[in-house]
């Protein structure tokens, strides 16, 4: 996949939010602290704090797959990634 324009990304985001297939999760202090600790632990990687936080939230919901275009980051964190890990 390649990056698209802001307009196309905004349109896609609107469709995703309206579709009801995704759940927005609130972050509590313990989850934020866990993400910060994980960020420090992976000091040999270029994984962002936001991706670490997403990882902590996914773990809290026992998710095995993560929808992302940062496939290498989430695979490093132990997740299968969508769309890359889905067979055609």
Secondary structure, 3 states (H helix, E strand, C coil): CCCCCHHHHHHHHHHHHHHCCCCCCCCCHHHHHHHHHHHHHCCCCCCCHHHHHHHHHHHHCCCCEEECCCHHHHHHCCCEEECCCCCC
